[in-house]
Amino acid sequence: MPKLDLAQVPVKTGSIYPEPYASMMQGRSSLRLGQAGGLTQFGVNLVRLDPGALSSLRHWHLNEDEFVMVTKGVCTLVEDQGETDLHPGDCAAFPANTPNGHHFINRSAEPAEFLVIGTKAPREVATYSDVDLRVEMEHGTARFTYRDGTDWRGPR
């Protein structure tokens, strides 16, 4: 496998979330390294969080495992059990179908980065812990619903 030239990997910004949640993701960007390398069975992303930025809404996955390793700075892991600061080399794992809503926040004054590796299930459901929102992903297409499965039309 050839070495990836990170300078040639497009930077992904923004979010697929509907508003008002998309605006909450300001200061987050990522490099889709797995995609750049042609991987299809799992994703590998290098996520950068500017000071004050969130990685995502707190969520958990029905079908996909997730593994995270901090590579730069300090990221605060927020999950159902509380908060934990992660430093370079610290890791966290989130098995599929374990309803432990999690995300990362950069509460420091410096940029932070983490590597996230996850399964690429053909069909996935992610549930958001702090808002009445779910996403169903199938073959790269997202459908947002309320937790009860009805079509999402905005915050309730």
N, C-alpha and C positions, 0 to 999 in steps of 0.2 A: 504494500500500500504506500503510495507516495505521501510524503510529508505534506500536511495542509499548510498553506500560506494564509495565516490569519488575516493578513492585510487584504486578501482577496475575498474573504468571506463577508457577505453583506451583513450589515448591522440591522437587526430587526428592532423596531421601536413600536410603540402603540400597543393596543390590546384588541382582542376580539370581543371583549365584554361590551354589552350595551351600556349606554349612559344611564345613570350617572357614574357607573363603576369604571368605565374606560378612562375617564379623567383622573381617577385616583392612581393610575399606573404611571403617571409622569415620573421621569427619572429612572425608569427601568429600561434596559436594552439587553439584547442577547445576540450571540453568534450561534447559528444552527450548525454545529460542527459535524454531527452525524449526517445531516442532510448534505453538507458540503462534501463529505467523504463517500457519499453514495449508500449509506446504511439504510436499511429498510425495516429491520426487525426491532430496533430500539432507537430512541432519540438521545442525543448528547448535545447539551446546550451550555454555553458559558454565559452566565447571566451577570450583568453589571447593575449595581444599585448605587445611584448617587446618594449623597446624604439626605436622609428623610424619606427615601423611596421605599415602596412596598414591592415585593416580588409578584404578588397576586392577592386576590381575596383569599381568606382562609378557606381551604377546600380539602376534600379527600376523594380518592379515585375508586371506582367500583372494580375495574378490570386491570388497572395498570399499577405496577410497582414503581416506586420512585426512590432514587438514591441521590444524596446531595453531599458535596465536599466543598468547604470554603477554601478558596485559593488566595484571597487577598482581603485584608481588612477584617472587620467584625460585623457579623450578621446576627441579629436577634431572631431566634426561632420562636415563634408564637404558636402554641398548639393547645389542645384541650387541657393538658396537664399544667400549663403555665408557660413561662418564658425561660429561654436558655441562650446565653451568648455563645456563639461559635466563632472560633479563630481559625486562621489558616491551618489546614490539616484535620480539623474537626469534621466529623461526618454525621449524617442522620439518614435513617432509612424509614420508608413509609410503605408497608406491604399493602397490596390491593385489598379492597373490601374491608378495610379497618377504618371505621368512622372516627378518625382523629384529625379534625380540621387543622391545617397548618399553613403557615406562610413565613416569609422572612422580611425583616425591616432593617434598614441601615440607619441606626440611631447615632452613628458617629459623624464626625465632621469630614471624614475622608471617604472616597469611593470604596466599595466592597464588591467582591466577585465570588461567585460559586459555580461549580460544575454540577449540572443536574443530568442524571441518566435515568431514562424511564422506558418502560415497555411501550410499544406502539400497537395497541390492540385495534383490531378492525372496527370494533364498536366499543365506545367508552361512555361512561356517565360520571361526571364530577358533580359533587354536591357542595354547596357553599355554606359554611357553618354560621356565619353572622348575618346573612341576608337570605330572604326567601327566593333562592335562585339555584338552578341546576342547569348543566349543559349536557346535551347528548351529542356525541361526536360519532359520525359514521363516514368512513372514507374521506376524511378531511372536511366534511361539512358540519357546521355547528348549528344546533337548534336549542335555544334557551327556553326554559320552562320555569314555572314555580315548582316547589318541591312536590306538589301533588300531581305534577305531570301536565297541567294545563299550560297553554301558550303564555309566555311572558309578555306582558304589556306595559311594564314599568313597575317601580317599587310600590309595594302595598303598605 
